[in-house]
Amino acid sequence: MNDRSGSKPGYGQNQASQLPRIVILGAGFGGLTCARALQAAPAEVTLVDQRNFHLFQPLLYQVATAALSPADIATPIRRILRNQINAKVVLGHVEAIDRQERTVRLRENGRLVAYDILVIATGARHSYFGHEDWEAFAPGLKQIEDALDIRNRVLDALERAEATEDADERQRLLSFAVIGGGPTGVELAGAIAELAKIELAQESRTMHGLAAHIVLIEAGPQILPVFVPSLADKARRSLEQLGVEVLTNSMVEHCDSEGVIAAGKRIEARTLIWAAGVAASPAAQWLDVEPDRAGRVRVLGDLSLPGDPTVFVIGDTAAVYRPDGRPVPGIAPAAKQEGNYVAELLLRRLNGSVSIDGRGGAAGMQAQPEFHYHHAGDLATIGHKSAVLDFGWIRLSGLLAWLLWGCVHIFFLISFRNRMVVMLGWLWSYFASDRGARLITGSGREL
Ligand SMILES: Cc1cc2nc3c(=O)[nH]c(=O)nc-3n(C[C@H](O)[C@H](O)[C@H](O)COP(=O)(O)OP(=O)(O)OC[C@H]3O[C@@H](n4cnc5c(N)ncnc54)[C@H](O)[C@@H]3O)c2cc1C
């Protein structure tokens, strides 16, 4: 059971320990959930991440639009695991995996982390569908740095619009295009509209912010494609009430520093934001397997790599399908369910007749139930007073949906501190219309 397969201890691992080494790559929703669910496992759990914090991505758009500060939605990984004595945290950027030697190589001096079981949960990044050069004009939102970059661009454009005497230049500066009408695009567009047209306009002597033009561009026939059309229509109307122009059936064909071309039409906008697509982390490359079209690793029903029961892939990096053939969506609850599932499977292996690397005989292998995804529902918010919510058995829109959206997000934030800070911040901004994080940081561009 405690098969170490003769491989040597690696960086940060206990030389004397004879416990099986479970190495988890990525401390996002999937990896962190898996690590925590292994709390009672008789194993040495090593969690590797390129960041020293877990990031609550669903609220990243609020950092990008100055409603929250980075630390409100990020928690140090060591703090989360401080009481888990079988867990270690390694800060490092994964750059290769050797499945023969069972080691993970980190970029930092080529350090090696040895494993008996490997769980890959390194998430996804933006995809520009082969137009990577657009990233310079239309940054995506995935990391804290992306959110701060977008915040700087938006606030900087609004300040420049205040400063200029040139009316044409002012209108260009006050034009924002958000590309991609999924939840992130909808949330960003609504929040930018509130920031420019309501909050900043109230504080400015010129009221120029009122003229801000925010356009949300979606390639498909409706925004929020996972929602039923009636809720998507309500979201669209809420956005329009905030002054957002919504364009559907408008595939973006070109981006540059002054705007985009969508469905053959030129749209001028000095600030572009990309919320249109994601591609999996390069795990398929590390594993030397053929990825699917979104770059994800195809896995078996137990989330292991075909032909290698020592490697599991979960979350946004894995291509997982439901019994009816629909893909499991790339959302946080799916990653968490997968993390829990793999932890339970490993606990069964550790406590049962199958060896930790799953090579304990056909009978034991067959006993593992397959992963089954449970979809609780979909949520998206529009500004800070409206949302749409579809839990299947109940569909809501407006303020009540927004209150539920807020409760769900507070509940799922990782630490008590984050929950309190975010809740108080929201209450303050709801009643005082005051965004506490409206800072232009970094070296700044000269006005
Ligand atoms: C802006 C935004 C908004 C979202 N909103 C929602 C929402 O409202 N609701 C919802 O359910 N889902 C939402 N999602 C999707 C959700 O965040 C993802 O589905 C979820 O985070 C996937 O979990 P994961 O564990 O696969 O990856 P992640 O949570 O992305 O974690 C991956 C981890 O791997 C680390 N990592 C990556 N590469 C390396 C490497 N080479 N070496 C070391 N470490 C590495 C990263 O630092 C990160 O900590 C949103 C995503 C984004 C970007």
The ligand as a MOL file (V3000), in Angstrom:
LIG
                    3D

  0  0  0     0  0            999 V3000
M  V30 BEGIN CTAB
M  V30 COUNTS 53 58 0 0 0
M  V30 BEGIN ATOM
M  V30 1 C -12.5700 36.0390 -14.1770 0
M  V30 2 C -13.1520 34.7050 -13.8640 0
M  V30 3 C -14.4120 34.6290 -13.2920 0
M  V30 4 C -14.9640 33.3960 -12.9870 0
M  V30 5 N -16.2060 33.3580 -12.4040 0
M  V30 6 C -16.7050 32.1800 -12.0110 0
M  V30 7 C -17.9410 32.1310 -11.3050 0
M  V30 8 O -18.5820 33.1580 -11.0690 0
M  V30 9 N -18.3880 30.9210 -10.8880 0
M  V30 10 C -17.6820 29.7760 -11.1350 0
M  V30 11 O -18.1060 28.7080 -10.7030 0
M  V30 12 N -16.5300 29.7840 -11.8270 0
M  V30 13 C -16.0230 30.9580 -12.2600 0
M  V30 14 N -14.8400 30.9970 -12.9470 0
M  V30 15 C -14.1960 29.7350 -13.3240 0
M  V30 16 C -13.4730 29.1330 -12.1450 0
M  V30 17 O -12.6890 30.1050 -11.5040 0
M  V30 18 C -12.6210 27.9840 -12.6550 0
M  V30 19 O -13.4460 27.0410 -13.2820 0
M  V30 20 C -11.8870 27.3260 -11.5120 0
M  V30 21 O -10.9920 28.2450 -10.9290 0
M  V30 22 C -11.1320 26.0940 -12.0020 0
M  V30 23 O -10.4390 25.5430 -10.9290 0
M  V30 24 P -9.0510 24.8210 -11.1650 0
M  V30 25 O -8.6580 24.2490 -9.8580 0
M  V30 26 O -9.1350 23.9300 -12.3370 0
M  V30 27 O -8.0560 25.9780 -11.5870 0
M  V30 28 P -7.6980 27.3450 -10.8790 0
M  V30 29 O -8.6570 27.6700 -9.8000 0
M  V30 30 O -7.5050 28.3220 -11.9730 0
M  V30 31 O -6.2950 27.0340 -10.1890 0
M  V30 32 C -5.1590 26.7260 -10.9320 0
M  V30 33 C -3.9600 26.9230 -10.0210 0
M  V30 34 O -2.8290 26.3770 -10.6730 0
M  V30 35 C -1.7440 27.2600 -10.5480 0
M  V30 36 N -0.8740 27.0370 -11.6920 0
M  V30 37 C -1.1730 27.2020 -13.0020 0
M  V30 38 N -0.1190 26.8920 -13.7690 0
M  V30 39 C 0.8780 26.5210 -12.9300 0
M  V30 40 C 2.2120 26.0980 -13.1100 0
M  V30 41 N 2.7640 25.9550 -14.3270 0
M  V30 42 N 2.9560 25.8170 -12.0190 0
M  V30 43 C 2.4320 25.9430 -10.7660 0
M  V30 44 N 1.1710 26.3380 -10.5370 0
M  V30 45 C 0.3980 26.6170 -11.6070 0
M  V30 46 C -2.3750 28.6420 -10.5340 0
M  V30 47 O -1.5200 29.5920 -9.8980 0
M  V30 48 C -3.6600 28.3790 -9.7590 0
M  V30 49 O -3.4870 28.5950 -8.3770 0
M  V30 50 C -14.2520 32.2180 -13.2710 0
M  V30 51 C -12.9840 32.2880 -13.8520 0
M  V30 52 C -12.4360 33.5240 -14.1380 0
M  V30 53 C -11.0560 33.5970 -14.7390 0
M  V30 END ATOM
M  V30 BEGIN BOND
M  V30 1 1 1 2
M  V30 2 1 2 3
M  V30 3 2 2 52
M  V30 4 2 3 4
M  V30 5 1 4 5
M  V30 6 1 4 50
M  V30 7 2 5 6
M  V30 8 1 6 7
M  V30 9 1 6 13
M  V30 10 2 7 8
M  V30 11 1 7 9
M  V30 12 1 9 10
M  V30 13 2 10 11
M  V30 14 1 10 12
M  V30 15 2 12 13
M  V30 16 1 13 14
M  V30 17 1 14 15
M  V30 18 1 14 50
M  V30 19 1 15 16
M  V30 20 1 16 17
M  V30 21 1 16 18
M  V30 22 1 18 19
M  V30 23 1 18 20
M  V30 24 1 20 21
M  V30 25 1 20 22
M  V30 26 1 22 23
M  V30 27 1 23 24
M  V30 28 2 24 25
M  V30 29 1 24 26
M  V30 30 1 24 27
M  V30 31 1 27 28
M  V30 32 2 28 29
M  V30 33 1 28 30
M  V30 34 1 28 31
M  V30 35 1 31 32
M  V30 36 1 32 33
M  V30 37 1 33 34
M  V30 38 1 33 48
M  V30 39 1 34 35
M  V30 40 1 35 36
M  V30 41 1 35 46
M  V30 42 1 36 37
M  V30 43 1 36 45
M  V30 44 2 37 38
M  V30 45 1 38 39
M  V30 46 1 39 40
M  V30 47 2 39 45
M  V30 48 1 40 41
M  V30 49 2 40 42
M  V30 50 1 42 43
M  V30 51 2 43 44
M  V30 52 1 44 45
M  V30 53 1 46 47
M  V30 54 1 46 48
M  V30 55 1 48 49
M  V30 56 2 50 51
M  V30 57 1 51 52
M  V30 58 1 52 53
M  V30 END BOND
M  V30 END CTAB
M  END
